[in-house]
Amino acid sequence: MNRKSSVIAMSLLGIVTLHSSARAAGPIDAVVSFCNGLFRSASQVETRAVKYSEKKALKWQRENQCLSCHTVLTYAVGVEVPHRDLLTGVNSRLENWGRNELWYPERAAASLSTELIINLVIKSKSDGTVDPKFLRQLMQYQKADGGWDWLSFDLEPYESKRGRAYGAALVAMVMAKTGNLNKAEFQPMLEGLRKFLRATANSRSAFLWEKLSALWAEVEIKGVLTDENGGVSEENLLDKLFSHQNADGGWSMNDLGNWEKQGASAMAGADVTDGHATAFASFVVARVLKQRNGLGQVYKDRFLKGMKWLVSAQTADGSWDAVSLNRENRFNHSLMEDAATGFAIGAFRESPWPIR
């Protein structure tokens, strides 16, 4: 045995000695487990996440009437192209628009706009285009303040009044994805959209979670954020976000807002680094830094620190643990895990730099 082989053998023996007690099956299993963890790559993390998220999204579509904001929508946002089976149901809904039974007929206005936005996100991510008649329909649903009604059941963050900013960012993404930013007939809708999100970004009562939607939309449609007349800029929001970054690289839900409790167990763990908070923040920052090269050197190290936390925190099934902001039960918890995973996929996909 040469000197190089001896060094390798002694290294493996050391690993076996340190880790053989961890697995009853024997020291070889311990070596394999240790090496798998040592050489885990970001691409493997993303692959496992996509597998988890896609399975959950397709299962939800088969078993439920609506397209979940937490499970299906975040999957569609995160991946490059959603699974074709999702598009089948979306095409059917759009072809029969106005004749379908609403998801929540007792909340008709909010159900109409929320449903249309979600369906158009999936359609645009799948085909890169949507029939302009649906964008005209969206214009009809737009409110005087430039936003849209959003289904609210007082369930933070996605099914609450604060979801309006998120819904508006999704509209911005659809308009950019389908190449409709410069068409004259849609300029009034876009100007209203910019006005609504600009007001959100400058609002003292809006949570950072909402303001991140305005930052995301700035990447998509431009003209949302301006530092004129004391307005908030991209750099202002990035500085604010990173001022809340935890020492481990991530963010907690409490870092993104002063959420209201629902039940004694709600919010447990909301003050520690969380999969959803970190994934959503990292996704938005990745989108910004990918488009704004000049900001990269300022925020790169802090962004990569958050991404490395995501690599280390992925669970065995490919998802990320995430706290529920509502009554804590397994169902609510799983919804936030799904949302975390969708945005984590997007963060890895949009990252301007490889994650090591």
Secondary structure, 3 states (H helix, E strand, C coil): CCHHHHHHHHHHHHHHHHHHHHCCCCHHHHHHHHHHHHCCCHHHHHHHHHHHHHHHHHHHHHHCCCCCHHHHHHHHHHCCCCCHHHHHHHHHHHHCCCCCCCCCHHHHHHHHHHHHHHHHHHHHHHHCCCCHHHHHHHHHHCCCCCCCCCCCCCECCCECCCHHHHHHHHHHHHHHHCCCCCCHHHHHHHHHHHHHHHHHHHCCCCCHHHHHHHHHHHHHHCCCCCCHHHCCCHHHHHHHHHHCCCCCCCCCHHHHCCCCCCCCCCCCCCCCCCHHHHHHHHHHHHHHHHHCHHHHHHHHHHHHHHHHHHHHHCCCCCCCCCCCCCCCCHHHHHHHHHHHHHHHHHHHHHCCCCCC
